[in-house]
Amino acid sequence: MGLVYVFLTILFTVYGQLVIKWQVNMAGGFPISASGKALYLFHLLLNPWVISSLFAAFLAALCWMSAMTKLELSYAYPFMSLSFVLVFILSLFFFHESFTIVKLLGILLIISGVIVLGQSA
């Protein structure tokens, strides 16, 4: 059950990151003035999608605390790097972000590290 909590933590985290990026893209450029920046961020904080991403972060924290009751930190924490992998893949599809061989190599290194560390338990 511990790994289920870890993967829920990852899913809630990835959801939050993607929603924040989506809503920031929709809101437009970051203003130059300090008051413009404050207003920009305030409007984002009132956005229902942004609120849902903050709630997802809260749920991720609850799932992580639950995972910590079942697993050693040194075993569970490397799995969190899979959030980088999922964000990378999903950002390619949703935001048409750049794909490079260097990024792919980094993702493969992350996955390899998770596999190695996951087998050490």
FIMAR-493920 format. One record per residue (C-alpha): residue number from 1; residue in three letters; x negated, y negated, z negated. Coordinates in nm, 2 decimals. Example, Ala and Ser with C-alpha at 12.3 -4.5 7.8 and 13.67 -1.06 7.14 Angstrom:
% residues 2
<1, ALA, <-1.23, 0.45, -0.78>>
<2, SER, <-1.37, 0.11, -0.71>>
This chain:
% residues 121
<1, MET, <0.00, 0.00, 0.00>>
<2, GLY, <-0.29, -0.23, -0.06>>
<3, LEU, <-0.38, -0.25, 0.31>>
<4, VAL, <-0.02, -0.33, 0.39>>
<5, TYR, <-0.05, -0.64, 0.17>>
<6, VAL, <-0.38, -0.73, 0.34>>
<7, PHE, <-0.22, -0.71, 0.68>>
<8, LEU, <0.08, -0.91, 0.57>>
<9, THR, <-0.17, -1.17, 0.44>>
<10, ILE, <-0.33, -1.18, 0.78>>
<11, LEU, <0.00, -1.21, 0.97>>
<12, PHE, <0.13, -1.49, 0.75>>
<13, THR, <-0.21, -1.67, 0.78>>
<14, VAL, <-0.21, -1.64, 1.16>>
<15, TYR, <0.15, -1.75, 1.19>>
<16, GLY, <0.06, -2.06, 0.99>>
<17, GLN, <-0.24, -2.15, 1.20>>
<18, LEU, <-0.05, -2.11, 1.53>>
<19, VAL, <0.24, -2.31, 1.41>>
<20, ILE, <0.02, -2.59, 1.29>>
<21, LYS, <-0.16, -2.61, 1.62>>
<22, TRP, <0.16, -2.60, 1.81>>
<23, GLN, <0.32, -2.88, 1.61>>
<24, VAL, <0.00, -3.09, 1.62>>
<25, ASN, <0.00, -3.06, 1.99>>
<26, MET, <0.36, -3.17, 2.01>>
<27, ALA, <0.29, -3.47, 1.78>>
<28, GLY, <0.03, -3.61, 2.01>>
<29, GLY, <-0.31, -3.76, 1.94>>
<30, PHE, <-0.44, -3.85, 1.59>>
<31, PRO, <-0.40, -4.22, 1.54>>
<32, ILE, <-0.71, -4.44, 1.49>>
<33, SER, <-0.58, -4.66, 1.21>>
<34, ALA, <-0.57, -4.54, 0.85>>
<35, SER, <-0.20, -4.62, 0.82>>
<36, GLY, <-0.13, -4.45, 1.15>>
<37, LYS, <-0.30, -4.14, 1.03>>
<38, ALA, <-0.11, -4.14, 0.71>>
<39, LEU, <0.22, -4.18, 0.89>>
<40, TYR, <0.13, -3.91, 1.14>>
<41, LEU, <0.05, -3.66, 0.87>>
<42, PHE, <0.36, -3.76, 0.67>>
<43, HIS, <0.58, -3.69, 0.97>>
<44, LEU, <0.41, -3.36, 1.02>>
<45, LEU, <0.47, -3.26, 0.66>>
<46, LEU, <0.84, -3.33, 0.71>>
<47, ASN, <0.85, -3.11, 1.02>>
<48, PRO, <1.05, -2.79, 0.95>>
<49, TRP, <0.80, -2.58, 1.15>>
<50, VAL, <0.51, -2.72, 0.95>>
<51, ILE, <0.70, -2.66, 0.63>>
<52, SER, <0.75, -2.29, 0.75>>
<53, SER, <0.37, -2.27, 0.80>>
<54, LEU, <0.31, -2.40, 0.45>>
<55, PHE, <0.56, -2.14, 0.32>>
<56, ALA, <0.37, -1.87, 0.52>>
<57, ALA, <0.05, -1.98, 0.34>>
<58, PHE, <0.23, -1.94, 0.01>>
<59, LEU, <0.35, -1.59, 0.11>>
<60, ALA, <0.00, -1.50, 0.23>>
<61, ALA, <-0.13, -1.60, -0.12>>
<62, LEU, <0.13, -1.38, -0.28>>
<63, CYS, <0.05, -1.08, -0.06>>
<64, TRP, <-0.32, -1.14, -0.12>>
<65, MET, <-0.27, -1.13, -0.50>>
<66, SER, <-0.07, -0.81, -0.45>>
<67, ALA, <-0.35, -0.66, -0.25>>
<68, MET, <-0.60, -0.75, -0.52>>
<69, THR, <-0.41, -0.53, -0.76>>
<70, LYS, <-0.47, -0.23, -0.54>>
<71, LEU, <-0.81, -0.28, -0.37>>
<72, GLU, <-1.16, -0.39, -0.44>>
<73, LEU, <-1.23, -0.74, -0.31>>
<74, SER, <-1.55, -0.63, -0.13>>
<75, TYR, <-1.34, -0.38, 0.06>>
<76, ALA, <-1.03, -0.60, 0.13>>
<77, TYR, <-1.19, -0.93, 0.21>>
<78, PRO, <-1.37, -0.83, 0.54>>
<79, PHE, <-1.03, -0.74, 0.68>>
<80, MET, <-0.93, -1.11, 0.65>>
<81, SER, <-1.17, -1.18, 0.94>>
<82, LEU, <-0.92, -1.01, 1.17>>
<83, SER, <-0.72, -1.33, 1.14>>
<84, PHE, <-1.00, -1.49, 1.36>>
<85, VAL, <-0.95, -1.21, 1.62>>
<86, LEU, <-0.57, -1.26, 1.63>>
<87, VAL, <-0.58, -1.64, 1.64>>
<88, PHE, <-0.83, -1.61, 1.92>>
<89, ILE, <-0.62, -1.37, 2.13>>
<90, LEU, <-0.29, -1.55, 2.06>>
<91, SER, <-0.44, -1.90, 2.13>>
<92, LEU, <-0.54, -1.77, 2.47>>
<93, PHE, <-0.18, -1.69, 2.55>>
<94, PHE, <0.01, -1.97, 2.37>>
<95, PHE, <-0.23, -2.26, 2.41>>
<96, HIS, <-0.44, -2.16, 2.71>>
<97, GLU, <-0.76, -2.21, 2.52>>
<98, SER, <-1.09, -2.12, 2.68>>
<99, PHE, <-1.22, -1.77, 2.71>>
<100, THR, <-1.59, -1.72, 2.72>>
<101, ILE, <-1.82, -1.42, 2.71>>
<102, VAL, <-1.98, -1.57, 2.39>>
<103, LYS, <-1.64, -1.59, 2.22>>
<104, LEU, <-1.57, -1.23, 2.33>>
<105, LEU, <-1.90, -1.12, 2.19>>
<106, GLY, <-1.82, -1.29, 1.86>>
<107, ILE, <-1.48, -1.12, 1.84>>
<108, LEU, <-1.65, -0.78, 1.91>>
<109, LEU, <-1.90, -0.84, 1.64>>
<110, ILE, <-1.62, -0.93, 1.39>>
<111, ILE, <-1.43, -0.61, 1.48>>
<112, SER, <-1.75, -0.40, 1.45>>
<113, GLY, <-1.82, -0.56, 1.11>>
<114, VAL, <-1.47, -0.48, 0.98>>
<115, ILE, <-1.51, -0.12, 1.10>>
<116, VAL, <-1.85, -0.08, 0.93>>
<117, LEU, <-1.73, -0.24, 0.60>>
<118, GLY, <-1.40, -0.05, 0.61>>
<119, GLN, <-1.58, 0.28, 0.62>>
<120, SER, <-1.80, 0.20, 0.32>>
<121, ALA, <-1.51, 0.23, 0.07>>
